[in-house]
Structure formats: structure tokens, C-alpha cells
């Protein structure tokens, strides 16, 4: 269930991760990596190199430089408010740059490839890890927006990065919903943040018979209030459901709460229309986006599972949704998840 605090956090993160400031930081990290990789190729001993190795390096360099060109072309356009840079078409230069980042994760996988030919191997891998950590957050902004897991953090190609988000001391309120609604399969009218509505679900002929819809929703009984004979399902508003950033001129997606959950048709209601940068101004709040995560013991305590809670208050972990109240001295529980070791963070100390 999405609480109001969850909604505020997701709204903040989606604005942040779709911002020019965040993507500029990703581009800067990409430039550092590409410089290091090109230096590795320059330092490579070409004297007696196998022609196949030379051919492979040439192909890798071409794909990496293609990604660099994508950032060089896309960032100035994004700074002017052109968000088509994320589309999966000929205009989507940042989308293509992201594909280059995925490729980088593949060619630097030390369990699959031998990297000892690099004279500056440490510099290359360090730059790649920094790039991947930034990309891990921003990958949700494209034609196929991810849902809760991607909005709140996910695994990365080099192993999970520490999911500490630098939320501001006071989260802004989520705007009141607009009257603009788009159903799954329809064209999204505006760039911005949308929220799924659990009212009457749109008819979806591609899903087949009513039995198909019931099967999709069958493992989520909390969603079901009624399924009528005409194949429309009525479910409780906001029992679950995470906002997404949707791009204009793309098709509104199905909603999927997690990778193993069924994808279902929904109505998406516009919460916030993204008009940033059209006036040539970067909003002041973006200065907070890249601020260091708050680690002051009074406001951001950290504790591993199995250890006694150092202070009473509301605690959360990337391994689970929501927060829990723990008293000082109470042993913090381990949460089984794909994130590995459970780390708890104090969201709000008891007054």
C-alpha cells in the first residue's frame, strides 16, 4: 500500500531522475569512463595483437563513442525541455546512450571477459562503477517506465549500490490530481508524472476473455471489488500503485507492480505536467538533487539487521516497502530479498 509519505518520496525521485541536473551528472560520468576506456585502448600493446582482438576493441570503441555522442547531442536538447531524447526512436539520443551503458556493463563483466590487457584497469572499472551507480536510478525514464522497484532503487550491473537517497529535510506535497486521464494503450498527451487509478479499468481486447482478466488479478485479491460481465474490473483506488513518469507521444503502458506480478490495464491520471526548462531556467530545487546524502547521526542513523536499534523511531530498508517503528535496543529484523544484506535507515527519530 502506498502511504502519503511513499507518494511524496516517489514524486520527488521521479522529478529528480527525470531532471537535466541528474542526467548531466550521468553524462559527466560517461565522459570520464569513455576517456578512461579510450586511454586503455591507446595503451594496449598492438605490436603482436591478434587481429580478432583488434577487431573486438574497434567495435567496443565505436559503441562507447556512440553513447558519448548521444550525451553530447541529448543533454543540450534536454536543457531546452526536449524530452523526446528518451524516446525509443530516431530522436531518442539519450535512450541510445543508455544502451551503450548496458553494453559497458557486459564487456566489463570480469566473470565473462579477461580485462588484464588494460594498463589502467583500476581507473576503467572505478569509472564504470560510478557511471553504473548513476544509471541505475535513471534507467526508469524511457518509453517503458518501470514501476515501484525501479522508482525506489534496483540492482545494478556491478552489484547493488547503497540505496541512500538524499531526500530534502521537508518533502514537497504531491500536487492535486488533474482532470487529464489516459488509459493503457492510448497516447500519452503530456510529459509528466502520472498515477495509476484503481477505478474502472479500461477495456483491453488484447487480454482476451473475462477469465483472462480475472486470472491476471487473481493473485491480488485486495484489488478486486467487482468484476462485471462486460470484462471491466473495479478495484479500490490506491490500495497499491506507484506513480510513473510517462513521455508524451508514447503509448500508456500496462501497470506492473513487480517483475513477477501480472501486468494489468489501468487509467493513468496526470499528477504533474513537466514544463521544466522551456523558459530556459533550471528550477532552484535541483540544487538539492545532487547534495550528499544526509548521514548526521541525529537524522540518518544506519544499522544492520540482527543488531540492536540505536534509537527509537521510524526505520526503513531498501529490502522492503514502507517503514517500521522500532524501540531503542530492539533487534532489527532481517528481510529476505534480492538486495542481499538488510540495512535499516532511520527516517524519523522519535521526538
Secondary structure, DSSP 4 states (H G I P E B T S, - for coil): ---HHHHHHHHHHHHHHTSHHHHHHHHHHHHHHHHHHHHHHHHS--TT--HHHHHHHHHHHHHHHHHHHHHHHHHHHHHTT-GGGGSSSTT-HHHHHHHHHHHHHHHT-TTTS--TT-TTHHHHHHHHHHHHHHHHHHTT-SSS---HHHHH----TTSPPP------SSPPPPPPP-S-EEETTSBP-SSEEEEEE-SBPPP-GGG-SHHHHHHHHTT-GGGEEEE-TTS-EEE-TTSS---EEE-TTSBPPPB-SSTTSPPB--EEEEEEE--TTTTS---GGGGGTTSPPP--TTT--EEETTSBPSS-EEEE-TTSSS-EEE-TTPBPPP--STT-S-EEEEEEE--
